[in-house]
Amino acid sequence: MSAGADTEEREIEAALRPRNLHDFVGQRRVRDQLSLVLEAARLRGRSADHVLLSGPPGLGKTTLSMIIAAEMNAPLRISSGPAIQHAGDLAAILSSLTEGEVLFLDEIHRMSRPAEEMLYMAMEDFRVDIVVGKGAGATAIPLELPPFTLVGATTRAGLLPGPLRDRFGFTGHLEFYGSDELELVLRRSAAMLDMQLNSAAFSEIASRSRGTPRIANRLLRRVRDWALVKGLEQVDARASSNALDMYEVDSRGLDRLDRGVLEALCLKFGGGPVGLSTLAIAVGEETETVEEVAEPYLVREGLLGRTPRGRIAMPAAWKHLGLSVPKDSPVLGAWSLIDGDDDSKDEVN
């Protein structure tokens, strides 16, 4: 892929992002609450309170940070938790902020502890102490910071320490989208991409998007490519289905890895229970990939269960694969273990 093509794809993705809260689809509760916070800050003539956005990937946390900066008519600085491994890294960013600037820290829960402790004072008192020297001769030099707004985003809010969470003036949790909301997202994106789709095509793409706008827009672009190659001016449900089938995204939004996990569970292990590492080896992936990429959606859809003894295939998984549960399958007795799930920490590998 050429650098020009990659740049064009990034520009298209950026163009699909809404620029204000009015254009932002879904998340009505968070959107209304955030609108009130920003409007109150504008009326007071001050920077908005610090904002923490949590939720699964692809639901709009980065987009909302850009909207906050746009609504406050302020510049936006973007960084991430993994990039800040030392207090000095954070001090360099904070010392260069201008008054009213919005600082967006993605995956804030992955920031190092020394930087995190420096952030406490910066958020509360708009001040940091720069330590010069080492040992007994070390001196702390206070550095005043202009008022700014920190927007933190995390996919794992439970990993944030209490003192950091408490310093955010507003906390919003983003939920998965319904099919109707995803269709609105797709209609807006299709208009910007100059694509012609009928209502059935929008419904078909939305049903395979796993409740996530980022995935919906990605699938829409793949349907666009398929229609362009096939010479179609208008895309209907059948064309959308054929395009997504080619990219191995089935009617429930499952991809190759998802189906591989379910097929391994049902066909190789009789539905389970089976340990995570054993299951990962069976599908040829790392345990982290299976646990963090495939499992969340499969569990949410009721296709896979996590028990103290391991992973099991739920009745919906067998039905989705067009299989019947063997009468002697151990999974028949394992379904009752779902209520006793202890996050599978003690499962047999």
N, C-alpha and C positions, 0 to 999 in steps of 0.2 A: 504494500500500500504506500502510495506517495505521501510526502508531507503535506502537499496541497489538499489531497483527498481527506486526510485526517483532520486538517484544519477546518475544512468545509463541514465535516460531520460535527465537530465541536461547536461551530457557529450555528448550525441548525439546531442542535440540542439547546444551546443558550437562547436562541430565538423563541423556542417553544415555552420557555419559562414565563409565567405571568409577571407583570411589572408592578402590580398594585394589589391590595387586598380585595378590591372589587372583582378583579379578574381571576382571583385564586378560587379554584373549584374545590368544594368539599371542606371538611374540618370546620363546620359552621361554628361550633362552640368555641374552639381555639381562635378562629378568625374574629368572632365578635368580641371576645375578651381582649385579644391583642389590639384590635381597633380602638377599644376604649382606653387602653394603656397609652397608646401612641397619641391619641387625640388629647388626653389630659396633659401629657408632656408638652405637646405643642402649645396648649393654652397657657401653661405655666412658663413657657419659654425656656425649658430646661431639657437636658438629655433624658431619654427614656430610661426607665429602670432596666436593670440587667434581666435578660430573658434566657430561660433554659427550655430547649425543645427536645423532647424524647420521643422515641418510637422506632419501629423497624425501618430499614433502609428504603429509600425510594419514595417516601411519602411527602416530601416537600420541605424538609428542614433547611436545606441550603437555600432554596427558593424563598422561604419566609425570611431568612436573614437578609437577603438582597432587598426584599420588599420593605423590611423595617428601615434599612438605610435610605431607600427611595422615599418612603413616607415621611421620614424625618429630614429629608433633603441633606443628608450627611454622607461623607465618603465612607467606603467600606474597605476594611482590611481583613483578609482571609488567611487563616493558618489552621493548624491541626494539632491535636494533642501529641501524637507520635513525633511531630517535628520539634516539640519543646521538651528536651531531655535534661536541660540544665536551667537553673534560675537565671543565669546570664542570658539565655536565649529569650526568655520571657521579658526580662528587663529591657533588652534591646528593642523589642516590639513595643512595649508600653511607653518607653521614653520618646518614641517617634510619633506617637499618636497626637492628633490635633483635637481641639475642643469640639465635642459633639460627635466625634468619629465613632463608627460602629466596628467593633472587633468581633469577628466570627471565628470561633474555635470549634472545628469539627472533631468528633470523637474525643471530647474533652476528658472523658474518664481515663484515657490512656496517657495523660500528662504525667510527668514525673512528680514525685512527692515534694522535692525542694521548690519546684516551680509552682506547684499547687499552693504551698504555704505562702509564697510571695503574692500569689493572686488574691488571697484573703484580704490583705491590707489594701491592695490596689482597688479591689471592688468596693470596699467599705469606706476607706479614707482617701482614696485617690492619691496614694503615696506608696513608694517602695523604698526600702533601705538597701543601698548598694554597699556591699562589704568590700573594703580595700585592704589588702594585706592578708597575712595568715597568722594563726597562733595568737600569742598575747598582744602582738602589735596590730591586730586587725582593727579596723575602724569602720563603723557603719555611717554612711553618708546618706541622709534622707533626700529623696528626690520627689518633688511635687509633680503630680500628673494632672493634666486638664480633665474635666469631666468627660467621660466616655460611656458608651453602652456596650457591655459584653453580651454577645449572643452565643451561648454554648449549645452544642448539639451532641446527643449521645444515643446510641442504640441500646445501651445497657445502663439505665438510670440507677439500678441497684448498686453499681460499682462506685458511684460517686459518694464520697464521705459526707456525713451530715452537715458539717460546718460549711462546706462548699455549696451544697444544695440550699441551705438556709440564706445564703447571701444573694440569691436570685430573687428579684422582686416579682417576677411572673414565671410560672412554670406551665408549659402546655404539653400535653401528651397527644401525639397524632395517631389516629386509628386507621385501620385498613379501609379502603374505599368500597362502596357498593357498586353494583353493575351500572346503575343509573348515573352515578357520579362519574364513573370512568367513561361512560359514553359522552358526557359533556366535555371531559378532558380531550377525548379523541376528536370530537367535532371541532373544537377550537384548534387543535393541532392540524387536523386535515385541512382546515381553511387556510392556515398559514403555510402549509406545504402545497397548496393548490391541488388537492386530491379530491376526486369525485367518488363518494361512497354512499350507498343507500343505508337506510336505518338498520336493515338486517346485518349488513357488514359491520357496522359499529357494534351491534350487540354481540356478534361472533368474536370480534377482537377483544371486547371488554370481558367476555366470559372466560377468556384464556389468559387474562392479565394478572391473576393472583392478587387482585385487590390493590395493585400498586401502580400509580401513574407513570413512574419511570419505565416499568415493564410495558405498559400500554403504549407509550410513545415509541419504545424500541420496536415492538411488534408492528406498529403502524408503519414505521419506516421500512421494515422488511416486506410488508405487504406492498408498499409503494415500489420497492425494487422489483418484486415479482411481477406486478402489473406493468411496469415499464418494459421489462424484458419480453413479456407476453403481448405487448401492444394493446393493453386494455385502457380505455379512457374512463370507464365507470367500473367500480369494484362492487360486486355483490357478495352475499354471504358465502356462496359456493367458491368464489374466487379467493376470498379471505381464508376460508377453510383449507383450500388446496395449498395456498401459500404457506400457512402456518404448519400444515402437515409436513411440508417439505423441510421446514426448519425443526421438525421433531417436537413441536409443541402441540399436545393433544387437546381434546375438548375440555378438560378440566385444568388446563394450564401446566400439566406435568411435562417436564422435559426428559431428555435421555437419562440423566442421573436419577431423577425421581422414579421413573419406571424401572430402572435397573435395581434400585433399592427394593422396590415392592416385588419385583420378579425374583430376586435373590431370596427374600423372606419367604415367599409363597412356594417357589419351586424347589429351592435348594434346602430350605430349613423347615419345610412344612408349616410355615406361618410363625415360627418362633416358639418360645423366646430364644433370642440369640444375642450375644454380646456385641457391643458397638465395634470393637476392633475386628472381630470375626466378620461382621457384616461389611465393614469397609474393605477388607481383603477380598471378599467375594465380588465386590463391584469394581475393584481395582482403583480405589481412591484412598486418600488419607482420612483418618478418623475425623479430623477437624472439618474436612469438606462435607462429609456425610452429616455430621452433627450440626454444623452451622449453616449449610446451604440447603440441604434436602429436607432434613427433619422438621424444621419449624413449619413449613407449609404442609407437609404430610400429616403432622399432628393436628394442625389447625383444621384440616379438611376431614379429619376423622378416618384417615387411611392407615395411620401407624400409631401404635401405642408404646409408651415407655413404662416398663414395670421394674420392680426390684430385681427381677431375674433376667431382664434384657428387653430388646425390641420385639414387638409382635405385630403381625398384620391384622388389622381390624376387618370386620365383615365387608365394609365398603371397598377395601383394597381388593379382595377376592372378586367382588362383583365388577369392579372397574377393569380388572384384567380378564374378565370373562371366565373365571375359574370357580369351581365348587370346593368348599372346604372338605378335605378328606375326613371320613368318620373317625379315623384313629389319630388325627392330628393333635399334638399336644397343645396347640393354640386354643382349642375348645375350652380347656380348663384355665388357660392363662388370661382370657378376657376379663375374668373376675378380679384380676390383680391390678387393674388400672387404678382403682381407688387407693391402692396402697403404694402408689408411685413415690419413690424417694429420690427422684432424679437419676435413678439407675446407677448410683455411685458404686453399689456393691455387686453389680451384675457380673456374671462369669464371662471372661473373655475367651 
